[in-house]
Amino acid sequence: MNEENHKPFRSVMFVGTGSDVGKSVINAAFCRIFRQDGYHPAPFKGQNMSLNSFATSEGLEIGRAQAMQAEAAGVPCHSTMNPVLLKPTNDKSAQIVLNGKPMGNQTAHEYFVSTDRQALFDEVMKGYRYLAERYNPIVMEGAGSISEINLWDKDITNMRVAVETQAAVILIADIDRGGIFGSVYGTLQLLPPEQRKLIKGILINKFRGDASLFESGKKQLEALTGVPVVGVLPYFKDIYLDEEDSVGLPGKNQQGREGAINIAIVLLRHMSNFTDFNVLERWPGVHLFYAANPGDLNQADIIFIPGSKNTISDLQYLRNRGMAKAILEGHQAGKAVYGICGGYQMMGENIQDPLHVEGSIDSTPGLGLLPVETILSGEKKTVQCEFKFRNNNEKCTGYEIHMGETKASSASPLCKLNNGDHDGFYLNDKTWGTYIHGILDNPSVIKHILAPFNKEETSGSFNIRAFKQEQYDKLAQFTRQYVDMDYIYRVLRKKEPTP
């Protein structure tokens, strides 16, 4: 590395013309690129909204996207990478997680109108400064659109952060959804001068077809805005990363497949940490699908009830749709039923909520598949863990994120943790529950649940951790191919003049 490479970079920030334009994935790509080039990057997002979260080594909680980006950067995830996390509990309210710890539920109106926005912004910047003292460059991600002018005075995560840090900002636009010229030009025109001057490039994402046909459009966009187009990224389907939210799940596989071991994931309204099941999509001989209707479960050999941000509400939802009855009938017919976190709680005798953590309901009967009872509490457990699954001596890893304690009428733990504690309840090979997210990332667990099927094609294995590293490298190579990296490095080395 030459002397020039030792000079610190300014931060880079990827913002969007809207939500779901690809900011999280592009952020991960640049985290990986900077790492490959010998630097020490770290991701940052001031405020995130997601039900898919992760436990840091400090025992705190952040959005799963920032944990994924930290993994791409090759650094441990830390609570400062996502100081404010909003976890929706229903259509109008969310749990507010500040610096990795829950600070209660608020409606959207309460959050945007009643909270001290300056105090929240101060916490966001405190997290940024912690990272900036230890890593370089900081690869920041905005949230949603930067042109929501009605929210500018409440901004704690978009251009206010860019101005505060004097970051080089790259605006991402999704050409697949159409309206690329209006969305980019309108976004930039709405920005005040001190923000607009920080926009150093436009990155066109999700292009389908022959990109050479967009050369004239690229020049027109540059002429209109005065901002260079730094890359046109094609739409890809062959790079697999953890998704940030479950919006796309209903459109995924919804039916079983003949000849495979069919594993159904029960689709919940408030499903959390659905990435628990990603490994099953890659396991030899297994077909994973998401079950939204009772009849879907007829095709399943194994049924998983996933985590939930609102366990009682989701259990009522399953009853109202006939899914609870279908799960019980499937179990009686010999299908395996397993629960993770909220799904584990649902499998018990009852769930009590004396503090009304989730709502106004004091208690509700569970599915009655396991002899356990759950009492929800205001304290959230967020911890990474090492454990042994059943009688297997293989070292396994995972993490817990839950509010509440589950007690059994008799001792029959599923896992033994390295700290001496126990987790979950094991009734038999076809009926168990656990609080451990990521439990299926451990091959011994999958081999255990597939053992009764005795199919030769499932006897192989799949290393999810090695697979993820391969995907980050693949993503970085793909991004380098279509983005002007020389230009990116030039703007990162160039400091803005003092206002």
Secondary structure, DSSP 8 states (H G I E B T S, - for coil): --GGGGS----EEEEESSTTSSHHHHHHHHHHHHHHTT-B-EEE-SEEE-S-EEE-TTS-EEEHHHHHHHHHHTS---GGGSSEEEEESSSSEEEEEETTEEEEEEEHHIIIIIS-HHHHHHHHHHHHHHHHTT-BSEEEEEEEETT-GGGGGG-SSSHHHHHHHT-EEEEEEEGGGS-HHHHHHHHHHHS-HHHHTTEEEEEEEEE-S-GGGGHHHHHHHHHHHS--EEEEEE--SS-----SSSTTGGGS--S--TTSEEEEEE--TTEE-GGGGGGGGTSTTEEEEEE-SGGGGGG-SEEEE-EESSHHHHHHHHHHTTHHHHHHHHHHTT-EEEEETHHHHHTSSEEE-TT-SSSS--EEE---SSSEEEEEEEEEEEEEEEEEETT--S-EEEEEEEEEEEEESS---SEEETTS-EESEEEETTEEEES-BTGGGSHHHHHHHHGGG--GGGSS---HHHHHHHHHHHHHHHHHHHB-HHHHHHHHHS-----
